[in-house]
Amino acid sequence: MIEALSMGKYGFYVWTSYGAFVAFLLWDWLAPRWQRRRLLRDIQQRERREAARQKKQKNA
């Protein structure tokens, strides 16, 4: 088992490469979701500000 994991002196390189690949896939999957969530939050805040501004102009 240990020989299979060490992969003939290249184990560190191979497992580091696998780890980097998995980290990249995870980032590639999460980043658009975080960006979408941030964009939707920004749109909601902008709509609230605009509604408050219009309400204030009506009352003035």
Backbone as CSV, one residue per row, in Angstrom:
resi,resn,N_x,N_y,N_z,CA_x,CA_y,CA_z,C_x,C_y,C_z
1,MET,0.821,-1.197,0.000,0.000,0.000,0.000,0.867,1.263,0.000
2,ILE,1.887,1.268,0.849,2.767,2.437,0.918,3.524,2.611,-0.400
3,GLU,3.907,1.507,-1.011,4.594,1.603,-2.296,3.690,2.211,-3.361
4,ALA,2.424,1.862,-3.315,1.480,2.415,-4.290,1.309,3.912,-4.083
5,LEU,1.278,4.358,-2.822,1.120,5.782,-2.547,2.392,6.574,-2.860
6,SER,3.551,5.964,-2.662,4.804,6.686,-2.932,5.090,6.777,-4.428
7,MET,4.533,5.895,-5.223,4.644,5.891,-6.685,6.074,6.020,-7.159
8,GLY,6.953,5.275,-6.547,8.347,5.243,-6.992,9.029,6.592,-6.944
9,LYS,9.052,7.230,-5.824,9.717,8.518,-5.572,8.989,9.716,-6.185
10,TYR,7.925,9.491,-6.892,7.169,10.600,-7.495,5.860,10.865,-6.763
11,GLY,5.655,10.198,-5.656,4.396,10.316,-4.919,4.073,11.736,-4.495
12,PHE,5.070,12.443,-3.958,4.820,13.815,-3.512,4.335,14.674,-4.672
13,TYR,5.008,14.580,-5.801,4.624,15.358,-6.984,3.228,14.968,-7.460
14,VAL,2.954,13.658,-7.517,1.667,13.178,-8.033,0.537,13.606,-7.116
15,TRP,0.685,13.388,-5.803,-0.397,13.724,-4.880,-0.577,15.234,-4.732
16,THR,0.521,15.976,-4.840,0.393,17.432,-4.833,-0.359,17.900,-6.075
17,SER,-0.081,17.287,-7.200,-0.791,17.633,-8.437,-2.276,17.302,-8.333
18,TYR,-2.584,16.134,-7.774,-3.994,15.783,-7.579,-4.672,16.777,-6.636
19,GLY,-3.984,17.137,-5.568,-4.554,18.100,-4.624,-4.804,19.449,-5.259
20,ALA,-3.839,19.922,-6.050,-4.000,21.205,-6.734,-5.151,21.143,-7.731
21,PHE,-5.281,20.032,-8.422,-6.357,19.871,-9.388,-7.721,19.898,-8.705
22,VAL,-7.843,19.194,-7.587,-9.113,19.179,-6.847,-9.417,20.566,-6.291
23,ALA,-8.393,21.257,-5.783,-8.597,22.619,-5.272,-9.062,23.542,-6.394
24,PHE,-8.470,23.409,-7.581,-8.880,24.230,-8.720,-10.322,23.927,-9.125
25,LEU,-10.690,22.653,-9.168,-12.069,22.290,-9.518,-13.056,22.855,-8.507
26,LEU,-12.703,22.765,-7.237,-13.576,23.309,-6.194,-13.728,24.818,-6.353
27,TRP,-12.610,25.506,-6.591,-12.661,26.960,-6.798,-13.489,27.295,-8.046
28,ASP,-13.292,26.536,-9.104,-13.997,26.775,-10.358,-15.496,26.544,-10.198
29,TRP,-15.885,25.701,-9.268,-17.294,25.430,-9.008,-17.889,26.472,-8.058
30,LEU,-17.115,26.922,-7.060,-17.642,27.841,-6.052,-17.617,29.310,-6.481
31,ALA,-16.598,29.724,-7.190,-16.431,31.144,-7.526,-17.643,31.740,-8.246
32,PRO,-18.220,31.089,-9.258,-19.402,31.684,-9.908,-20.606,31.785,-8.961
33,ARG,-20.733,30.832,-8.051,-21.843,30.893,-7.097,-21.678,32.072,-6.147
34,TRP,-20.452,32.292,-5.676,-20.195,33.439,-4.803,-20.415,34.746,-5.551
35,GLN,-19.993,34.785,-6.791,-20.161,35.994,-7.599,-21.647,36.278,-7.838
36,ARG,-22.417,35.242,-8.124,-23.854,35.413,-8.360,-24.539,35.909,-7.094
37,ARG,-24.190,35.313,-5.958,-24.787,35.730,-4.686,-24.466,37.189,-4.390
38,ARG,-23.218,37.592,-4.629,-22.811,38.976,-4.396,-23.550,39.922,-5.344
39,LEU,-23.698,39.513,-6.601,-24.399,40.337,-7.578,-25.866,40.523,-7.192
40,LEU,-26.530,39.440,-6.784,-27.927,39.545,-6.376,-28.085,40.444,-5.141
41,ARG,-27.150,40.332,-4.201,-27.196,41.182,-3.010,-27.017,42.648,-3.396
42,ASP,-26.093,42.927,-4.313,-25.875,44.303,-4.768,-27.114,44.857,-5.477
43,ILE,-27.764,44.041,-6.280,-28.979,44.474,-6.972,-30.083,44.783,-5.968
44,GLN,-30.247,43.926,-4.965,-31.273,44.175,-3.946,-30.997,45.466,-3.187
45,GLN,-29.743,45.704,-2.833,-29.399,46.939,-2.129,-29.670,48.154,-3.004
46,ARG,-29.338,48.057,-4.282,-29.577,49.167,-5.203,-31.071,49.447,-5.333
47,GLU,-31.885,48.375,-5.422,-33.331,48.551,-5.515,-33.896,49.188,-4.253
48,ARG,-33.390,48.781,-3.083,-33.859,49.383,-1.829,-33.510,50.864,-1.762
49,ARG,-32.275,51.200,-2.162,-31.879,52.617,-2.159,-32.742,53.432,-3.106
50,GLU,-33.003,52.881,-4.295,-33.820,53.594,-5.274,-35.248,53.771,-4.769
51,ALA,-35.807,52.744,-4.137,-37.162,52.838,-3.596,-37.212,53.880,-2.483
52,ALA,-36.205,53.897,-1.628,-36.166,54.887,-0.544,-36.018,56.296,-1.117
53,ARG,-35.222,56.445,-2.154,-35.018,57.749,-2.776,-36.330,58.240,-3.414
54,GLN,-37.052,57.350,-4.091,-38.318,57.728,-4.721,-39.356,58.074,-3.659
55,LYS,-39.385,57.309,-2.569,-40.331,57.589,-1.480,-40.037,58.948,-0.856
56,LYS,-38.758,59.257,-0.696,-38.359,60.539,-0.117,-38.745,61.687,-1.049
57,GLN,-38.612,61.492,-2.365,-38.969,62.540,-3.316,-40.485,62.763,-3.335
58,LYS,-41.274,61.690,-3.156,-42.724,61.842,-3.114,-43.161,62.634,-1.886
59,ASN,-42.498,62.406,-0.773,-42.859,63.079,0.471,-42.377,64.523,0.503
60,ALA,-41.447,64.876,-0.320,-40.872,66.231,-0.288,-41.741,67.212,-1.023
